[in-house]
């Protein structure tokens, strides 16, 4: 009778260990998935930030070009008026 009880306890302990290992693996997998999705969101946010910075730089460049062209036009008008 003792051997049967020992064997039953051993199998029960083995089942519990297996269940704990499965739970640990599931937690680890969800952690990896969460971490990967977090990294993807951060990467997307960085890319959006880079695009916004490029757009702002382009808009500023356009304004600078417009101002420089207007200054050149005023200088040309002034030179023509002086002659």
Buried (B, 14 or more C-beta within 10 A) or exposed (E): EEEEEEEEEEEEEEEEEEEEEEEEEEEEEEEEEEEEEEEEEEEEEEEEEEEEEEEEEEEEEEEEEEEEEEEEEEEEEEEEEEE
